[in-house]
Amino acid sequence: MSPLNPNFPKVRPRRTMLYVSGDNPRHLEKSRELPADALVFDLHESTAMEHKARARDNVVAAVAAGNFIGQELVVRPNPLNSERLAEDLDAIAALPIDAVLFSGINTRADMLKAVAMLDAAGGERLPVMIMVESPLAVMHLEEILTATRRLSCVVVSTANLCNGLRINVTPDRTGLLTILSLVVLAARAHNVGVIDGAHVEVNDAKGCEFACRQARDLGFDGKAVIHPVQLPYTNDTFTPKPKEVEKKRAIITAMQDAEAEGRPYAVLDGRLLQPVELEAAQRCIAMFEAIEEREQAFNLCPGIYCSTQQG
């Protein structure tokens, strides 16, 4: 592909990845109408031990019923060391979902085992995602990312990492910044999506907005969400703003004009443009256009979202 080709590869927004408990049919039903880019139907942490089978049946029924509005559909089964994982995979492998999000992956061997179990259940077609939730997983992340080409995204569990690192949780997340940067670095090196962990204080809008902006500036694609009330400002944070989009389009035009005129360089507003800026501009425009498509599905204007709450 020519570096000046405006048809940049199609991207899939993952600004918001909303966890939905499999043990709550009402939340599963309501999730169909929520403006999250991805829905994670959770059979793991949000489900009590005695309700695991019921949650699994709920998720199977909800996904099979369909009527979602373009959200990426992901199921998080029980962790790799759980005796329930095989049963979960048998139940979900044939569902019309977009990925399986594995927990308890700390090494390359863990990743290979998880994929083998999914394939044995009939899920060879399915992409996989992983939770990054331990110091060991961070140390082994590169080998995990290269274990399978089906790995599409990594999702950080900041709560579990804080526990594993034995650090205090602070508003600025000082103790996590090195870890978060390492996860982004590994994901970008292997062209894998990367999602920041959830802000667990649901009523702390200011703190959540700060964490969203911090995650965006660290290079994350989006953020995990535990309640729909967090969707408006999380989606907005990871949506390119009109002035940014205008600037990126101007960069593309300037560099295309330079090529057409046989000039080896382009200048915009008195600044010499670097070749790498074209790819960044095209990526921004591709993401903005993909987000516009998502918002049209919900009949919403760019950057504006309802703050529907799960009760």
C-alpha atoms as a printed R data frame, in Angstrom:
    type eleno elety resid chain resno       x       y      z
1   ATOM     1    CA   MET     A     1   0.000   0.000  0.000
2   ATOM     2    CA   SER     A     2   1.304   3.443 -0.905
3   ATOM     3    CA   PRO     A     3   2.064   5.525  2.188
4   ATOM     4    CA   LEU     A     4  -0.191   8.214  0.718
5   ATOM     5    CA   ASN     A     5  -3.162   5.896  0.147
6   ATOM     6    CA   PRO     A     6  -6.124   7.536  1.920
7   ATOM     7    CA   ASN     A     7  -7.835   4.165  2.314
8   ATOM     8    CA   PHE     A     8  -6.155   3.373  5.612
9   ATOM     9    CA   PRO     A     9  -6.967  -0.142  6.929
10  ATOM    10    CA   LYS     A    10 -10.314  -0.276  8.709
11  ATOM    11    CA   VAL     A    11 -10.057  -0.071 12.483
12  ATOM    12    CA   ARG     A    12 -12.420  -1.147 15.246
13  ATOM    13    CA   PRO     A    13 -12.956   1.292 18.115
14  ATOM    14    CA   ARG     A    14 -12.469  -0.063 21.609
15  ATOM    15    CA   ARG     A    15 -12.880   3.154 23.564
16  ATOM    16    CA   THR     A    16 -15.099   1.456 26.105
17  ATOM    17    CA   MET     A    17 -15.163  -2.209 27.099
18  ATOM    18    CA   LEU     A    18 -18.122  -2.694 29.444
19  ATOM    19    CA   TYR     A    19 -18.210  -5.667 31.813
20  ATOM    20    CA   VAL     A    20 -21.686  -7.208 32.035
21  ATOM    21    CA   SER     A    21 -22.380  -9.821 34.704
22  ATOM    22    CA   GLY     A    22 -23.639 -13.090 33.319
23  ATOM    23    CA   ASP     A    23 -25.564 -13.616 36.527
24  ATOM    24    CA   ASN     A    24 -27.920 -10.696 35.901
25  ATOM    25    CA   PRO     A    25 -30.395 -11.235 33.019
26  ATOM    26    CA   ARG     A    26 -31.631  -7.656 33.291
27  ATOM    27    CA   HIS     A    27 -28.136  -6.263 32.767
28  ATOM    28    CA   LEU     A    28 -27.596  -8.616 29.836
29  ATOM    29    CA   GLU     A    29 -30.815  -7.427 28.247
30  ATOM    30    CA   LYS     A    30 -30.057  -3.753 28.852
31  ATOM    31    CA   SER     A    31 -26.535  -4.069 27.436
32  ATOM    32    CA   ARG     A    32 -27.986  -4.366 23.926
33  ATOM    33    CA   GLU     A    33 -28.842  -0.666 23.859
34  ATOM    34    CA   LEU     A    34 -25.751   0.712 25.596
35  ATOM    35    CA   PRO     A    35 -23.181   2.750 23.607
36  ATOM    36    CA   ALA     A    36 -20.162   0.681 24.599
37  ATOM    37    CA   ASP     A    37 -17.776  -0.276 21.811
38  ATOM    38    CA   ALA     A    38 -17.334  -3.729 23.366
39  ATOM    39    CA   LEU     A    39 -19.384  -5.793 25.807
40  ATOM    40    CA   VAL     A    40 -17.633  -8.348 28.006
41  ATOM    41    CA   PHE     A    41 -20.075 -10.956 29.288
42  ATOM    42    CA   ASP     A    42 -18.448 -12.002 32.526
43  ATOM    43    CA   LEU     A    43 -18.601 -15.525 33.953
44  ATOM    44    CA   HIS     A    44 -15.663 -14.948 36.291
45  ATOM    45    CA   GLU     A    45 -15.333 -12.285 38.975
46  ATOM    46    CA   SER     A    46 -18.854 -10.871 38.890
47  ATOM    47    CA   THR     A    47 -20.505 -14.264 39.377
48  ATOM    48    CA   ALA     A    48 -20.772 -16.090 42.706
49  ATOM    49    CA   MET     A    49 -19.520 -19.681 42.793
50  ATOM    50    CA   GLU     A    50 -22.987 -21.140 43.299
51  ATOM    51    CA   HIS     A    51 -24.333 -19.257 40.264
52  ATOM    52    CA   LYS     A    52 -21.675 -20.117 37.684
53  ATOM    53    CA   ALA     A    53 -23.802 -22.536 35.676
54  ATOM    54    CA   ARG     A    54 -26.778 -20.186 35.691
55  ATOM    55    CA   ALA     A    55 -24.623 -17.281 34.507
56  ATOM    56    CA   ARG     A    56 -23.274 -19.380 31.668
57  ATOM    57    CA   ASP     A    57 -26.784 -20.303 30.554
58  ATOM    58    CA   ASN     A    58 -27.822 -16.644 30.737
59  ATOM    59    CA   VAL     A    59 -24.967 -15.515 28.513
60  ATOM    60    CA   VAL     A    60 -25.561 -18.272 25.976
61  ATOM    61    CA   ALA     A    61 -29.245 -17.316 25.755
62  ATOM    62    CA   ALA     A    62 -28.549 -13.578 25.517
63  ATOM    63    CA   VAL     A    63 -25.940 -13.896 22.767
64  ATOM    64    CA   ALA     A    64 -27.972 -16.433 20.818
65  ATOM    65    CA   ALA     A    65 -30.957 -14.072 20.908
66  ATOM    66    CA   GLY     A    66 -28.912 -11.351 19.208
67  ATOM    67    CA   ASN     A    67 -30.331  -7.860 18.594
68  ATOM    68    CA   PHE     A    68 -27.124  -6.099 19.611
69  ATOM    69    CA   ILE     A    69 -26.199  -2.857 17.856
70  ATOM    70    CA   GLY     A    70 -22.714  -3.445 16.524
71  ATOM    71    CA   GLN     A    71 -20.889  -3.843 19.832
72  ATOM    72    CA   GLU     A    72 -17.906  -6.174 19.863
73  ATOM    73    CA   LEU     A    73 -19.140  -9.204 21.816
74  ATOM    74    CA   VAL     A    74 -16.627 -10.831 24.153
75  ATOM    75    CA   VAL     A    75 -17.077 -13.550 26.771
76  ATOM    76    CA   ARG     A    76 -14.784 -13.808 29.785
77  ATOM    77    CA   PRO     A    77 -14.920 -17.401 31.050
78  ATOM    78    CA   ASN     A    78 -13.574 -18.625 34.348
79  ATOM    79    CA   PRO     A    79  -9.774 -18.510 34.680
80  ATOM    80    CA   LEU     A    80  -7.268 -20.958 33.278
81  ATOM    81    CA   ASN     A    81  -6.807 -22.774 36.588
82  ATOM    82    CA   SER     A    82 -10.543 -23.247 37.088
83  ATOM    83    CA   GLU     A    83 -12.263 -26.594 36.632
84  ATOM    84    CA   ARG     A    84 -15.175 -24.657 35.131
85  ATOM    85    CA   LEU     A    85 -13.202 -23.298 32.182
86  ATOM    86    CA   ALA     A    86 -13.703 -26.331 29.955
87  ATOM    87    CA   GLU     A    87 -17.472 -26.226 30.552
88  ATOM    88    CA   ASP     A    88 -17.540 -22.505 29.769
89  ATOM    89    CA   LEU     A    89 -15.660 -22.990 26.516
90  ATOM    90    CA   ASP     A    90 -17.887 -25.875 25.449
91  ATOM    91    CA   ALA     A    91 -20.895 -23.600 25.945
92  ATOM    92    CA   ILE     A    92 -19.607 -20.467 24.212
93  ATOM    93    CA   ALA     A    93 -17.347 -21.731 21.409
94  ATOM    94    CA   ALA     A    94 -20.145 -21.912 18.851
95  ATOM    95    CA   LEU     A    95 -21.771 -18.601 19.796
96  ATOM    96    CA   PRO     A    96 -21.695 -15.620 17.388
97  ATOM    97    CA   ILE     A    97 -19.157 -13.730 19.502
98  ATOM    98    CA   ASP     A    98 -16.078 -11.784 18.478
99  ATOM    99    CA   ALA     A    99 -13.533 -13.008 21.039
100 ATOM   100    CA   VAL     A   100 -12.864 -14.913 24.252
101 ATOM   101    CA   LEU     A   101 -11.129 -12.994 27.048
102 ATOM   102    CA   PHE     A   102  -8.914 -15.328 29.085
103 ATOM   103    CA   SER     A   103  -7.877 -14.756 32.699
104 ATOM   104    CA   GLY     A   104  -5.006 -16.397 34.547
105 ATOM   105    CA   ILE     A   105  -2.530 -16.146 31.662
106 ATOM   106    CA   ASN     A   106   0.964 -15.628 33.052
107 ATOM   107    CA   THR     A   107   3.256 -17.403 30.572
108 ATOM   108    CA   ARG     A   108   3.492 -18.514 26.966
109 ATOM   109    CA   ALA     A   109   2.584 -22.040 28.080
110 ATOM   110    CA   ASP     A   110  -0.598 -20.681 29.673
111 ATOM   111    CA   MET     A   111  -1.530 -18.931 26.439
112 ATOM   112    CA   LEU     A   112  -0.959 -22.048 24.360
113 ATOM   113    CA   LYS     A   113  -3.010 -24.134 26.805
114 ATOM   114    CA   ALA     A   114  -5.913 -21.679 26.699
115 ATOM   115    CA   VAL     A   115  -5.974 -21.631 22.891
116 ATOM   116    CA   ALA     A   116  -5.760 -25.425 22.753
117 ATOM   117    CA   MET     A   117  -8.726 -25.718 25.127
118 ATOM   118    CA   LEU     A   118 -10.731 -23.272 23.032
119 ATOM   119    CA   ASP     A   119  -9.920 -25.185 19.855
120 ATOM   120    CA   ALA     A   120 -10.867 -28.482 21.483
121 ATOM   121    CA   ALA     A   121 -14.254 -26.954 22.297
122 ATOM   122    CA   GLY     A   122 -14.768 -26.017 18.637
123 ATOM   123    CA   GLY     A   123 -13.651 -22.390 18.832
124 ATOM   124    CA   GLU     A   124 -10.839 -22.467 16.270
125 ATOM   125    CA   ARG     A   125 -12.336 -19.475 14.429
126 ATOM   126    CA   LEU     A   126 -12.410 -17.204 17.487
127 ATOM   127    CA   PRO     A   127  -9.877 -14.465 18.269
128 ATOM   128    CA   VAL     A   128  -8.635 -14.351 21.842
129 ATOM   129    CA   MET     A   129  -7.885 -11.611 24.345
130 ATOM   130    CA   ILE     A   130  -6.093 -11.822 27.675
131 ATOM   131    CA   MET     A   131  -6.206 -10.101 31.020
132 ATOM   132    CA   VAL     A   132  -2.861  -8.719 32.201
133 ATOM   133    CA   GLU     A   133  -3.328  -9.040 35.937
134 ATOM   134    CA   SER     A   134  -0.055 -10.072 37.571
135 ATOM   135    CA   PRO     A   135   3.582  -8.970 37.691
136 ATOM   136    CA   LEU     A   136   4.502 -12.345 36.188
137 ATOM   137    CA   ALA     A   137   2.253 -11.713 33.195
138 ATOM   138    CA   VAL     A   138   3.879  -8.320 32.629
139 ATOM   139    CA   MET     A   139   7.367  -9.854 32.771
140 ATOM   140    CA   HIS     A   140   6.362 -12.523 30.221
141 ATOM   141    CA   LEU     A   141   4.096 -10.378 28.075
142 ATOM   142    CA   GLU     A   142   6.181 -10.424 24.901
143 ATOM   143    CA   GLU     A   143   6.342 -14.219 24.801
144 ATOM   144    CA   ILE     A   144   2.610 -14.370 25.524
145 ATOM   145    CA   LEU     A   145   1.852 -11.986 22.663
146 ATOM   146    CA   THR     A   146   3.853 -14.068 20.200
147 ATOM   147    CA   ALA     A   147   2.297 -17.393 21.233
148 ATOM   148    CA   THR     A   148  -0.680 -17.093 18.854
149 ATOM   149    CA   ARG     A   149  -1.635 -14.894 15.919
150 ATOM   150    CA   ARG     A   150  -5.243 -14.938 17.138
151 ATOM   151    CA   LEU     A   151  -4.479 -12.635 20.062
152 ATOM   152    CA   SER     A   152  -6.271  -9.375 19.277
153 ATOM   153    CA   CYS     A   153  -6.226  -7.383 22.515
154 ATOM   154    CA   VAL     A   154  -4.834  -7.216 26.050
155 ATOM   155    CA   VAL     A   155  -6.884  -5.813 28.910
156 ATOM   156    CA   VAL     A   156  -5.180  -4.581 32.065
157 ATOM   157    CA   SER     A   157  -6.562  -5.440 35.492
158 ATOM   158    CA   THR     A   158  -5.211  -2.539 37.519
159 ATOM   159    CA   ALA     A   159  -6.811  -3.761 40.747
160 ATOM   160    CA   ASN     A   160  -5.084  -7.139 40.553
161 ATOM   161    CA   LEU     A   161  -1.796  -5.526 39.536
162 ATOM   162    CA   CYS     A   162  -1.925  -3.163 42.509
163 ATOM   163    CA   ASN     A   163  -2.463  -6.141 44.778
164 ATOM   164    CA   GLY     A   164   0.338  -8.134 43.179
165 ATOM   165    CA   LEU     A   165   2.736  -5.196 43.340
166 ATOM   166    CA   ARG     A   166   1.677  -4.371 46.925
167 ATOM   167    CA   ILE     A   167   1.336  -0.695 46.105
168 ATOM   168    CA   ASN     A   168  -1.019   1.952 47.379
169 ATOM   169    CA   VAL     A   169  -3.784   3.011 45.028
170 ATOM   170    CA   THR     A   170  -3.439   6.755 44.417
171 ATOM   171    CA   PRO     A   171  -5.486   9.061 42.161
172 ATOM   172    CA   ASP     A   172  -2.511   9.653 39.869
173 ATOM   173    CA   ARG     A   173  -1.667   5.912 39.779
174 ATOM   174    CA   THR     A   174   2.017   6.672 40.290
175 ATOM   175    CA   GLY     A   175   2.888   3.116 41.279
176 ATOM   176    CA   LEU     A   176   1.351   1.707 38.096
177 ATOM   177    CA   LEU     A   177   2.730   4.076 35.471
178 ATOM   178    CA   THR     A   178   5.805   2.003 34.603
179 ATOM   179    CA   ILE     A   179   3.727  -1.172 34.322
180 ATOM   180    CA   LEU     A   180   1.075   0.529 32.178
181 ATOM   181    CA   SER     A   181   3.721   1.909 29.829
182 ATOM   182    CA   LEU     A   182   5.371  -1.515 29.509
183 ATOM   183    CA   VAL     A   183   2.038  -3.111 28.591
184 ATOM   184    CA   VAL     A   184   1.372  -0.451 25.936
185 ATOM   185    CA   LEU     A   185   4.922  -0.863 24.593
186 ATOM   186    CA   ALA     A   186   4.546  -4.635 24.221
187 ATOM   187    CA   ALA     A   187   1.098  -4.348 22.645
188 ATOM   188    CA   ARG     A   188   2.222  -1.762 20.096
189 ATOM   189    CA   ALA     A   189   5.353  -3.758 19.261
190 ATOM   190    CA   HIS     A   190   3.126  -6.665 18.228
191 ATOM   191    CA   ASN     A   191   0.184  -4.697 16.796
192 ATOM   192    CA   VAL     A   192  -2.270  -5.820 19.467
193 ATOM   193    CA   GLY     A   193  -5.042  -3.704 20.965
194 ATOM   194    CA   VAL     A   194  -4.574  -2.526 24.539
195 ATOM   195    CA   ILE     A   195  -7.202  -1.499 27.093
196 ATOM   196    CA   ASP     A   196  -6.633   0.170 30.463
197 ATOM   197    CA   GLY     A   197  -8.217  -1.239 33.614
198 ATOM   198    CA   ALA     A   198 -11.507  -0.048 35.039
199 ATOM   199    CA   HIS     A   199 -11.952   2.834 37.441
200 ATOM   200    CA   VAL     A   200 -13.743   0.995 40.228
201 ATOM   201    CA   GLU     A   201 -15.203   3.995 42.104
202 ATOM   202    CA   VAL     A   202 -18.442   4.341 40.159
203 ATOM   203    CA   ASN     A   203 -19.491   7.651 41.737
204 ATOM   204    CA   ASP     A   204 -16.100   9.310 41.237
205 ATOM   205    CA   ALA     A   205 -16.654  10.963 37.858
206 ATOM   206    CA   LYS     A   206 -13.724  13.374 38.276
207 ATOM   207    CA   GLY     A   207 -11.281  10.590 39.122
208 ATOM   208    CA   CYS     A   208 -12.536   8.432 36.267
209 ATOM   209    CA   GLU     A   209 -12.173  11.255 33.747
210 ATOM   210    CA   PHE     A   210  -8.608  11.876 34.943
211 ATOM   211    CA   ALA     A   211  -7.760   8.173 34.590
212 ATOM   212    CA   CYS     A   212  -9.284   8.138 31.089
213 ATOM   213    CA   ARG     A   213  -7.196  11.097 29.941
214 ATOM   214    CA   GLN     A   214  -4.111   9.568 31.520
215 ATOM   215    CA   ALA     A   215  -4.748   6.250 29.758
216 ATOM   216    CA   ARG     A   216  -5.267   8.019 26.424
217 ATOM   217    CA   ASP     A   217  -2.009   9.951 26.825
218 ATOM   218    CA   LEU     A   218  -0.153   6.738 27.744
219 ATOM   219    CA   GLY     A   219  -1.289   5.234 24.435
220 ATOM   220    CA   PHE     A   220  -4.202   2.976 25.380
221 ATOM   221    CA   ASP     A   221  -6.991   2.399 22.864
222 ATOM   222    CA   GLY     A   222  -9.664   2.655 25.535
223 ATOM   223    CA   LYS     A   223 -10.668   1.722 29.038
224 ATOM   224    CA   ALA     A   224 -12.586  -1.038 30.751
225 ATOM   225    CA   VAL     A   225 -15.878   0.147 32.251
226 ATOM   226    CA   ILE     A   226 -17.829  -1.396 35.129
227 ATOM   227    CA   HIS     A   227 -20.987   0.745 34.986
228 ATOM   228    CA   PRO     A   228 -22.835   2.502 32.130
229 ATOM   229    CA   VAL     A   229 -22.660   5.821 33.988
230 ATOM   230    CA   GLN     A   230 -18.955   5.865 33.040
231 ATOM   231    CA   LEU     A   231 -19.621   5.481 29.303
232 ATOM   232    CA   PRO     A   232 -20.206   9.130 28.313
233 ATOM   233    CA   TYR     A   233 -16.906  10.604 29.482
234 ATOM   234    CA   THR     A   234 -14.890   7.484 28.680
235 ATOM   235    CA   ASN     A   235 -16.154   7.380 25.097
236 ATOM   236    CA   ASP     A   236 -15.601  11.118 24.769
237 ATOM   237    CA   THR     A   237 -12.014  10.972 26.018
238 ATOM   238    CA   PHE     A   238 -10.986   8.438 23.382
239 ATOM   239    CA   THR     A   239 -12.863  10.129 20.522
240 ATOM   240    CA   PRO     A   240 -10.718  12.402 18.285
241 ATOM   241    CA   LYS     A   241 -11.955  15.984 18.592
242 ATOM   242    CA   PRO     A   242 -13.011  18.077 15.544
243 ATOM   243    CA   LYS     A   243  -9.961  20.349 15.683
244 ATOM   244    CA   GLU     A   244  -7.645  17.335 15.832
245 ATOM   245    CA   VAL     A   245  -9.447  15.705 12.904
246 ATOM   246    CA   GLU     A   246  -9.234  18.938 10.894
247 ATOM   247    CA   LYS     A   247  -5.506  19.162 11.552
248 ATOM   248    CA   LYS     A   248  -4.909  15.538 10.583
249 ATOM   249    CA   ARG     A   249  -6.824  15.993  7.329
250 ATOM   250    CA   ALA     A   250  -4.717  19.061  6.561
251 ATOM   251    CA   ILE     A   251  -1.561  16.992  7.093
252 ATOM   252    CA   ILE     A   252  -2.796  14.317  4.684
253 ATOM   253    CA   THR     A   253  -3.683  16.924  2.054
254 ATOM   254    CA   ALA     A   254  -0.336  18.710  2.383
255 ATOM   255    CA   MET     A   255   1.643  15.490  2.003
256 ATOM   256    CA   GLN     A   256  -0.462  14.313 -0.930
257 ATOM   257    CA   ASP     A   257   0.016  17.677 -2.649
258 ATOM   258    CA   ALA     A   258   3.765  17.464 -2.083
259 ATOM   259    CA   GLU     A   259   3.918  14.023 -3.668
260 ATOM   260    CA   ALA     A   260   1.783  15.124 -6.614
261 ATOM   261    CA   GLU     A   261   4.124  18.085 -7.225
262 ATOM   262    CA   GLY     A   262   7.233  15.920 -6.933
263 ATOM   263    CA   ARG     A   263   8.427  17.587 -3.758
264 ATOM   264    CA   PRO     A   264  10.252  15.342 -1.242
265 ATOM   265    CA   TYR     A   265   8.836  17.230  1.719
266 ATOM   266    CA   ALA     A   266   5.682  19.040  2.842
267 ATOM   267    CA   VAL     A   267   5.222  22.135  4.989
268 ATOM   268    CA   LEU     A   268   2.096  23.000  6.952
269 ATOM   269    CA   ASP     A   269   1.702  26.265  8.867
270 ATOM   270    CA   GLY     A   270   5.442  26.856  8.662
271 ATOM   271    CA   ARG     A   271   6.332  23.414 10.039
272 ATOM   272    CA   LEU     A   272   8.194  20.712  8.125
273 ATOM   273    CA   LEU     A   273   6.105  17.536  8.250
274 ATOM   274    CA   GLN     A   274   7.789  14.258  9.086
275 ATOM   275    CA   PRO     A   275   6.882  11.175  6.987
276 ATOM   276    CA   VAL     A   276   5.607   9.311 10.059
277 ATOM   277    CA   GLU     A   277   2.992  12.013 10.598
278 ATOM   278    CA   LEU     A   278   1.079  10.763  7.575
279 ATOM   279    CA   GLU     A   279   0.469   7.341  9.119
280 ATOM   280    CA   ALA     A   280  -0.576   8.936 12.411
281 ATOM   281    CA   ALA     A   281  -2.976  11.255 10.574
282 ATOM   282    CA   GLN     A   282  -4.495   8.428  8.548
283 ATOM   283    CA   ARG     A   283  -4.919   6.329 11.686
284 ATOM   284    CA   CYS     A   284  -6.713   9.199 13.428
285 ATOM   285    CA   ILE     A   285  -9.082   9.717 10.487
286 ATOM   286    CA   ALA     A   286  -9.760   5.994 10.188
287 ATOM   287    CA   MET     A   287 -10.639   5.841 13.878
288 ATOM   288    CA   PHE     A   288 -12.836   8.933 13.685
289 ATOM   289    CA   GLU     A   289 -14.758   7.515 10.739
290 ATOM   290    CA   ALA     A   290 -15.189   4.151 12.473
291 ATOM   291    CA   ILE     A   291 -16.513   5.944 15.550
292 ATOM   292    CA   GLU     A   292 -18.948   7.899 13.392
293 ATOM   293    CA   GLU     A   293 -20.269   4.588 12.064
294 ATOM   294    CA   ARG     A   294 -20.675   3.287 15.616
295 ATOM   295    CA   GLU     A   295 -22.544   6.401 16.696
296 ATOM   296    CA   GLN     A   296 -24.851   6.289 13.708
297 ATOM   297    CA   ALA     A   297 -25.928   2.845 14.874
298 ATOM   298    CA   PHE     A   298 -27.136   4.463 18.086
299 ATOM   299    CA   ASN     A   299 -28.516   7.555 16.309
300 ATOM   300    CA   LEU     A   300 -26.146   9.731 18.305
301 ATOM   301    CA   CYS     A   301 -23.977  12.687 17.401
302 ATOM   302    CA   PRO     A   302 -20.171  12.349 17.670
303 ATOM   303    CA   GLY     A   303 -18.991  12.618 21.272
304 ATOM   304    CA   ILE     A   304 -22.488  12.781 22.768
305 ATOM   305    CA   TYR     A   305 -23.841   9.843 24.741
306 ATOM   306    CA   CYS     A   306 -26.750   9.027 26.982
307 ATOM   307    CA   SER     A   307 -25.826   8.218 30.565
308 ATOM   308    CA   THR     A   308 -28.128   5.229 30.924
309 ATOM   309    CA   GLN     A   309 -27.591   3.503 34.260
310 ATOM   310    CA   GLN     A   310 -28.054  -0.089 35.255
311 ATOM   311    CA   GLY     A   311 -30.284  -0.216 38.277
